[in-house]
Amino acid sequence: MNERKVRVRFAPSPTGPLHIGGVRTALYNYLFAKQNGGDLIFRIEDTDSNRFVPGAEEYILESFRWLGIKFDEGVTFGGDCGPYRQSERRDIYKKYVKVLLDSGKAYMAFDTPEELDAKRAEIENFQYDASTRMSMRNSLALTAREVDELVASGHQYVVRFKVEPGEKVVVNDLIRGLVTIDSSILDDKVLYKSADELPTYHLANIVDDHLMNISHVIRGEEWLPSAPLHVLLYRAFGWEDTMPQFAHLSLLLKPEGNGKLSKRDGDRLGFPVFPLEWHDPKSGAISSGFRESGYEPEAVINFLALLGWNPGDDVEMMSMNDLIAKFDLSKCSKAGARFDYKKMIWFNHEYILQKDDADIAAAFMPVVQSHGVDADMSLLTKIVSLMKGRVNFVHELWDACSFYFIAPTEYDEKTAKKRWKEDSAQKMSELAALLEGLDDFSIENQDKAVHEWIESKGYGMGEIMNAFRLALVGEGKGPQMFDISGLIGKEETLARLRRAIAVLG
């Protein structure tokens, strides 16, 4: 067989917000496609009309725009294999349902939900398969005339795939190796429902993957049980030569490692599991998102890439281009990956450190303005340069450095008790006089003049600087003192010193 062009797809259902596990699946598809000069197709699986949620599709697309995962083809992107929304492909699926029915590889089943429930009550662990199908109401057990009459009367039916027992079905998984299943354990899955004239996931995906020339199917571990059925469907259509290679990714596990990661875990431990904030159109409930929680998209991508894949070296910080160059499906883990949200926060901190100060300042500006401060961008950039190493998120900068913009109106009691001595007021008055006399109020000149004064007076450096910090900041935090006084300026520095002297005595 000739070497095929790599074509992979990500095919979410518009049933709600995109889980972070789905983002990782899309990311791995993207990395694999880009590394191999291939295409990534965006397909929408909306065959379950009952579960459709307004706004979900646009939410998914916006998530990928924010994360920087780009699609080459699909819904909203165009391409030669459309339509890419499954609800718009009804006639295509009907054609292939007919192919299976005409070849005897599938059959029509007219069993009502009540009849199926009765059979489940009658037979323990009931399964609709070769051992039970002839006792059910379907086109295999009924006469052609009975089938025609049921269809003519408008009786709803499903089309089931006819699984022949006793066959060895081999799935060659790029992550898990050869997986062999006996077809006898498989049931006759529903492929099509007459009620809405739509296929189920199983048929729609096989037909779409074939017609869209998909070369590799990279998806979550939860779809592994479906793989043998999909192999049988490819055989039934005679498409063995174009069957894609499968790769089933490990699950994302709770931070404790015991079970699949869920929204409840995020709510319980205070981290998001969705890329963007989600507003449920039915309940009105709001779920947090990585973007609105202050995470950098590059940090999310870097963190997710390493959940279930390891490049084989000790490098942790990797750009999208680095990830594309290094990604290897064979190095994906079979075992579940624990969602270490504290590591996620570490990644965010590291990406904030790497990011340009002006970019961080631009992101911080709305936070500053929300507190009624009209800040100068040049000043804000200087402050960010000094303070960004102290935070994990841009929004945390306000608590870390609000003293640059707003003078303290009260003083931390614990710090004052420890740092403001009986003679601090007198020494701060001396310091104020010294600073007032400086014509050059640059950071360097303040540093030189104050250090010479402390030395000439025989004062302790700590006692002066600690009281100075309390006066300017209101508590014992912040960068070097002259980085503070130099940025707030001479007039503000003196005003804060004099107010602290008056209040603290």
Disulfide bonds with the S-S distance in Angstrom:
none
